[in-house]
């Protein structure tokens, strides 16, 4: 796939760095400069260090800053939602322009990307999640019955947050103690975004390949590290992962045109990655409950599910 000359003529502004330079570049010299230049990894590292420092502050002085950060986060997501309402018109124009100049063959790589992501998600389920369940001696059939409804809801809504109440209810019915569910599930929806991580990696590589750019192993490693850190704390709402890809592409000076094509199928990809994220966090809940010896015997769980 090759896009028009306006994109293919650009080069990836990412020169090779030594290991020491990579580590040094992770830490921002000036947070305002990092924000202005779109250095996502530096912003994430600053946020993590700021959070650690905030945790050391006494509660009376910490509470106002937490309230401000939470309000700012909610406001920015509402702002993003307003912009996203107009995004379909922009995507329609971008896709129509590209298809009009290059023909319907330009859509074939998008279908390949979609198929690649779903194959990767199925591979992750079969060769990562299922073996973990077997090692933890979790009965598969009762667990599938418990996880089916929240996973289906996540697939339909493309929002992991929408599945939280039903997932907590089902897992408690499976025998997982409330204190484990209440801690692991909300935390996992922010930090255990397995489906989103797979999507973001594929999406960023797709953007580079669509523009005809060759990435060295070191460049890909830096990209994956950036996505690995920046995906933590991603909101469990639709389009949140696409915003991470957009920010990472801006940070690495990748062309924007392939992102419009990626957005055209983002809803279909969002459904799959959300379902796998929900499933992965359900697995985490039952495995931790088994680890803590708080999960009832398989026979009890099966009885509860059946009733």
C-alpha positions as CSV (number, residue, x, y, z in Angstrom):
1,X,0.0,0.0,0.0
2,X,1.4,3.4,-1.0
3,X,-0.3,6.7,-0.3
4,X,0.0,9.9,-2.4
5,X,3.3,11.7,-2.6
6,X,2.5,14.1,0.2
7,X,3.0,11.3,2.7
8,X,5.4,9.0,1.1
9,X,7.9,11.8,0.6
10,X,8.3,12.2,4.4
11,X,10.9,10.4,6.4
12,X,10.7,9.1,9.9
13,X,12.3,11.7,12.2
14,X,13.8,9.2,14.5
15,X,17.6,8.7,14.2
16,X,19.3,5.7,15.8
17,X,20.1,6.1,19.5
18,X,22.3,4.2,21.9
19,X,20.8,2.6,24.9
20,X,22.1,5.4,27.1
21,X,20.6,8.0,24.9
22,X,17.2,6.2,24.8
23,X,17.1,6.1,28.6
24,X,18.2,9.8,28.8
25,X,15.6,10.9,26.3
26,X,12.8,9.3,28.4
27,X,13.1,12.0,31.0
28,X,11.9,15.5,30.1
29,X,14.1,18.5,30.4
30,X,11.0,20.7,30.6
31,X,7.4,19.4,30.7
32,X,6.0,22.4,28.8
33,X,8.5,21.7,26.0
34,X,7.6,18.0,26.0
35,X,3.9,18.8,25.7
36,X,4.5,21.4,22.9
37,X,6.6,18.9,21.0
38,X,4.2,16.0,21.5
39,X,6.8,13.8,23.3
40,X,4.4,11.3,24.7
41,X,6.9,9.0,26.5
42,X,8.4,12.0,28.3
43,X,4.9,13.2,29.3
44,X,4.0,9.7,30.6
45,X,7.2,9.5,32.7
46,X,6.6,12.9,34.1
47,X,3.1,11.9,35.0
48,X,4.3,8.7,36.8
49,X,6.9,10.6,38.8
50,X,4.4,13.4,39.6
51,X,2.0,10.7,40.9
52,X,4.6,9.1,43.1
53,X,5.5,12.6,44.5
54,X,1.8,13.3,45.1
55,X,1.4,10.0,47.0
56,X,4.0,11.3,49.5
57,X,2.0,14.5,50.2
58,X,-0.3,14.5,53.2
59,X,-3.9,13.8,52.5
60,X,-5.3,17.4,53.1
61,X,-2.9,18.9,50.5
62,X,-3.1,15.9,48.1
63,X,-6.9,16.0,47.8
64,X,-7.3,19.3,45.9
65,X,-4.6,18.3,43.3
66,X,-6.3,14.9,42.8
67,X,-9.7,16.6,42.3
68,X,-8.1,19.1,39.8
69,X,-6.4,16.3,37.8
70,X,-9.6,14.2,37.7
71,X,-11.7,17.2,36.7
72,X,-9.2,18.1,34.0
73,X,-9.2,14.5,32.7
74,X,-13.0,14.4,32.5
75,X,-13.1,17.8,30.8
76,X,-10.5,16.9,28.2
77,X,-12.4,13.6,27.4
78,X,-15.6,15.6,26.9
79,X,-13.7,18.0,24.7
80,X,-12.4,15.1,22.7
81,X,-15.9,13.7,22.4
82,X,-17.1,17.0,20.9
83,X,-14.3,16.9,18.3
84,X,-15.0,13.2,17.6
85,X,-18.6,14.0,16.6
86,X,-17.2,15.8,13.6
87,X,-14.6,13.2,12.9
88,X,-16.8,10.9,10.7
89,X,-17.2,13.8,8.2
90,X,-13.4,14.2,8.0
91,X,-12.8,10.5,7.7
92,X,-15.4,10.3,4.9
93,X,-13.7,13.0,3.0
94,X,-10.2,11.5,3.5
95,X,-11.3,8.0,2.5
96,X,-13.3,9.3,-0.4
97,X,-10.3,11.4,-1.6
98,X,-7.9,8.4,-1.3
99,X,-10.3,5.9,-3.0
100,X,-11.0,8.4,-5.7
101,X,-7.3,8.8,-6.5
102,X,-6.2,5.2,-6.0
103,X,-9.2,3.0,-6.5
104,X,-10.9,0.5,-4.2
105,X,-7.6,-1.5,-4.0
106,X,-6.5,0.9,-1.2
107,X,-9.2,-0.7,1.1
108,X,-7.5,-4.2,0.8
109,X,-4.7,-3.4,3.3
110,X,-7.3,-2.2,5.8
111,X,-9.1,-5.6,5.5
112,X,-5.7,-7.3,6.0
113,X,-5.0,-5.2,9.0
114,X,-8.5,-6.0,10.5
115,X,-7.9,-9.7,9.9
116,X,-4.4,-9.6,11.3
117,X,-5.7,-8.0,14.5
118,X,-8.5,-10.5,15.1
119,X,-6.1,-13.4,14.4
120,X,-3.7,-11.9,16.9
121,X,-6.5,-11.5,19.5
122,X,-7.6,-15.2,19.0
123,X,-4.0,-16.3,19.3
124,X,-3.6,-14.4,22.5
125,X,-6.8,-16.0,23.9
126,X,-5.8,-19.5,23.0
127,X,-2.1,-19.5,23.8
128,X,-2.0,-17.0,26.7
129,X,-5.3,-16.7,28.5
130,X,-6.4,-20.3,28.2
131,X,-3.1,-21.8,29.5
132,X,-3.2,-19.4,32.4
133,X,-6.7,-20.6,33.3
134,X,-5.5,-24.2,33.1
135,X,-2.5,-23.6,35.2
136,X,-4.6,-21.9,37.8
137,X,-7.1,-24.9,37.7
138,X,-10.0,-22.7,36.7
139,X,-12.9,-24.8,35.2
140,X,-13.2,-23.5,31.6
141,X,-16.8,-24.1,30.9
142,X,-18.2,-22.4,34.0
143,X,-15.8,-19.5,33.5
144,X,-16.8,-19.1,29.9
145,X,-20.5,-18.9,31.0
146,X,-19.6,-16.2,33.5
147,X,-17.4,-14.1,31.2
148,X,-19.7,-14.4,28.1
149,X,-22.1,-11.7,29.0
150,X,-19.6,-9.0,29.9
151,X,-17.4,-9.9,27.0
152,X,-20.4,-9.7,24.6
153,X,-21.4,-6.4,26.1
154,X,-17.9,-5.1,25.6
155,X,-17.9,-6.2,22.0
156,X,-21.2,-4.5,21.3
157,X,-20.5,-1.2,23.1
158,X,-16.7,-1.0,22.5
159,X,-16.4,0.4,26.0
160,X,-14.9,-1.6,28.9
161,X,-16.3,0.7,31.5
162,X,-19.8,-0.2,30.4
163,X,-19.1,-3.8,31.3
164,X,-17.8,-3.1,34.8
165,X,-21.1,-3.6,36.8
166,X,-22.1,-6.8,35.1
167,X,-18.6,-8.2,35.2
168,X,-18.4,-7.6,38.9
169,X,-21.7,-9.2,39.5
170,X,-20.9,-12.3,37.5
171,X,-17.5,-12.8,39.0
172,X,-18.9,-12.5,42.5
173,X,-21.5,-15.1,41.6
174,X,-18.6,-17.3,40.4
175,X,-17.2,-17.1,43.9
176,X,-14.5,-14.4,43.6
177,X,-14.6,-12.3,46.9
178,X,-16.0,-8.8,46.6
179,X,-12.7,-7.2,47.8
180,X,-10.7,-8.9,45.1
181,X,-13.2,-8.0,42.3
182,X,-13.5,-4.4,43.5
183,X,-9.7,-4.0,43.4
184,X,-8.6,-6.0,40.5
185,X,-11.2,-5.3,37.9
186,X,-11.2,-1.4,38.0
187,X,-7.4,-1.4,38.2
188,X,-7.2,-3.8,35.3
189,X,-9.5,-1.7,33.2
190,X,-6.8,1.1,33.5
191,X,-3.6,-0.9,33.5
192,X,-4.3,-4.3,32.0
193,X,-5.4,-3.1,28.5
194,X,-4.2,-6.2,26.6
195,X,-6.5,-5.8,23.6
196,X,-5.7,-2.1,23.3
197,X,-2.0,-2.8,23.5
198,X,-2.2,-5.2,20.6
199,X,-4.3,-2.8,18.5
200,X,-2.0,0.2,19.2
201,X,1.2,-1.7,18.1
202,X,-0.5,-2.9,14.9
203,X,-2.0,0.5,14.2
204,X,1.3,2.4,14.6
205,X,3.2,-0.1,12.4
206,X,0.4,0.1,9.8
207,X,0.8,3.9,9.7
208,X,4.5,3.7,9.0
209,X,4.1,0.9,6.4
210,X,1.3,2.7,4.6
211,X,3.6,5.7,4.2
212,X,6.3,3.5,2.8
213,X,8.6,3.9,5.8
214,X,11.1,1.1,6.9
215,X,11.5,0.9,10.6
216,X,14.6,-0.6,12.2
217,X,14.3,-3.0,15.1
218,X,15.5,-0.3,17.5
219,X,12.8,2.2,16.2
220,X,10.1,-0.4,16.6
221,X,11.3,-1.2,20.1
222,X,11.1,2.5,21.1
223,X,7.6,2.7,19.6
224,X,6.4,-0.3,21.5
225,X,7.9,1.0,24.8
226,X,6.1,4.3,24.2
227,X,2.8,2.6,23.6
228,X,3.4,0.2,26.5
229,X,3.7,3.1,28.9
230,X,1.2,5.5,27.4
231,X,-1.5,2.9,27.2
232,X,-1.5,2.6,31.0
233,X,-4.4,4.6,32.4
234,X,-6.2,4.7,29.1
235,X,-9.9,5.5,29.5
236,X,-12.2,2.5,29.0
237,X,-14.3,4.4,26.4
238,X,-14.6,4.1,22.7
239,X,-11.9,5.7,20.6
240,X,-9.5,6.1,23.6
241,X,-6.9,3.7,22.0
242,X,-7.1,5.5,18.7
243,X,-6.2,8.8,20.5
244,X,-3.1,7.0,21.9
245,X,-2.1,5.9,18.4
246,X,-2.7,9.4,17.1
247,X,-0.5,11.0,19.8
248,X,2.3,8.4,19.3
249,X,2.2,9.0,15.5
250,X,2.5,12.7,16.2
251,X,5.4,12.1,18.6
252,X,7.3,10.1,16.0
253,X,6.5,12.5,13.2
254,X,4.6,10.0,11.2
255,X,2.2,11.2,8.5
256,X,-1.4,11.8,9.4
257,X,-3.1,10.5,6.3
258,X,-2.9,6.8,7.1
259,X,-4.6,7.6,10.5
260,X,-7.7,8.7,8.6
261,X,-7.8,5.3,6.9
262,X,-7.2,3.6,10.2
263,X,-10.1,5.6,11.8
264,X,-12.4,4.3,9.0
265,X,-12.3,0.7,10.5
266,X,-11.5,1.8,14.1
267,X,-15.0,0.9,15.3
268,X,-14.7,-2.7,14.1
269,X,-11.2,-3.0,15.7
270,X,-12.4,-1.3,18.9
271,X,-15.1,-4.0,19.4
272,X,-12.6,-6.8,19.3
273,X,-9.9,-5.2,21.4
274,X,-12.4,-4.2,24.1
275,X,-13.8,-7.7,24.3
276,X,-10.3,-9.2,24.8
277,X,-9.5,-6.5,27.4
278,X,-12.6,-7.4,29.4
279,X,-11.9,-11.2,29.1
280,X,-8.3,-10.6,30.2
281,X,-9.4,-8.8,33.3
282,X,-11.9,-11.4,34.2
283,X,-9.2,-14.0,33.9
284,X,-7.0,-11.8,36.2
285,X,-9.7,-11.7,38.8
286,X,-10.2,-15.4,39.0
287,X,-6.5,-16.2,38.9
288,X,-5.7,-13.8,41.7
289,X,-8.6,-15.2,43.7
290,X,-7.1,-18.7,43.2
291,X,-3.6,-17.4,44.1
292,X,-5.0,-16.0,47.3
293,X,-6.8,-19.3,48.1
294,X,-10.1,-17.3,48.1
295,X,-11.8,-19.0,45.2
296,X,-14.2,-21.9,46.1
297,X,-13.7,-25.3,44.6
298,X,-14.5,-25.9,40.9
299,X,-17.6,-27.9,41.8
300,X,-19.0,-25.0,43.9
301,X,-18.3,-22.5,41.2
302,X,-20.0,-24.7,38.6
303,X,-23.1,-25.0,40.9
304,X,-23.3,-21.3,41.4
305,X,-23.1,-20.6,37.7
306,X,-25.7,-23.3,36.9
307,X,-28.1,-21.9,39.4
